[in-house]
Amino acid sequence: MKVKEMVRLFRANGVPDHYYAIDGGLGGGECHGISLIDQRWTFYYSERGERSPLQSFDTEDEACNALIKCIDKIMLEDKKRKAAPKRRK
C-alpha cells in the first residue's frame, strides 16, 4: 500500500485528519505518523511538537500497515468510549 491509498482509506472510513501525520509532519497535537527518512520508513508518535520514532521499515507498505493498525486501535477505543454509559455525578 502507498501513502496516498492509505489516506484515501482513512478518509473513506471517517478517520479525522488530526489522528495521523504523513511526510514527517507533527500533526495538530498528539498523533501517529509515517515518513521516509534516510531511505527507511519511520513510524512515529508526535506530541507537543516532538517526534518519537517507534519503528523503522524497509518498505512504504510495512509503514502504512503499522499506521493503519495503530489508527484502527485508536478508532475502536474511541467508539467504545463514546458508546459507554455516562456516569451521573
C-alpha positions in Angstrom: 0.0 0.0 0.0 1.1 3.5 -0.7 0.6 6.6 1.5 -2.0 8.1 -0.9 -4.0 4.9 -0.8 -3.8 4.8 3.0 -5.1 8.4 3.2 -8.0 7.6 0.9 -8.8 4.6 3.2 -8.7 6.7 6.3 -11.0 9.4 4.8 -13.4 6.8 3.4 -13.7 5.4 7.0 -14.1 8.7 8.8 -10.7 8.9 10.4 -10.2 12.5 11.5 -7.2 14.1 9.8 -5.7 15.1 13.1 -5.3 11.5 14.2 -2.3 10.9 11.8 0.5 12.7 10.0 2.4 11.9 6.8 5.6 13.1 5.3 7.2 13.8 8.7 4.5 16.2 9.8 3.9 16.7 13.5 0.1 16.9 13.3 -2.1 19.1 15.3 -1.3 17.6 18.7 -0.9 14.0 19.7 -0.9 11.8 16.7 1.0 8.9 15.0 2.6 9.2 11.6 5.0 7.8 9.0 7.7 9.4 7.0 10.6 8.5 4.7 13.9 9.3 6.5 17.3 8.2 5.1 15.7 5.7 2.7 13.8 4.0 5.5 10.2 4.4 6.5 9.7 5.5 10.1 6.5 5.0 12.1 6.4 7.6 14.9 4.4 9.2 17.7 4.2 13.0 17.8 3.3 15.0 20.9 3.9 18.7 21.7 5.9 19.3 18.6 8.3 16.4 19.3 8.5 13.2 17.1 9.4 9.9 18.8 10.3 7.1 16.4 8.5 3.8 17.2 9.6 1.5 14.4 11.5 1.6 11.2 10.7 -0.3 8.0 12.2 -1.1 4.6 9.0 -0.5 2.7 6.2 2.0 2.4 3.7 -0.8 2.6 5.1 -2.0 6.0 4.9 1.5 7.4 1.4 2.1 6.1 0.3 -1.2 7.7 1.8 -0.2 11.0 0.0 3.1 10.9 -3.3 1.5 9.8 -3.1 -1.0 12.7 -2.5 1.8 15.2 -5.3 4.1 13.9 -7.7 1.1 13.8 -7.0 0.6 17.5 -7.5 4.3 18.3 -10.8 4.3 16.4 -12.1 1.2 18.2 -11.1 2.8 21.6 -12.9 6.0 20.6 -16.0 4.1 19.6 -16.1 2.2 22.9 -15.6 5.4 24.9 -18.5 7.1 23.0 -20.8 4.1 23.5 -20.1 3.8 27.2 -22.9 5.0 29.5 -22.1 8.3 31.1 -21.8 8.3 34.9 -24.0 10.5 37.0 -22.4 12.9 39.3 
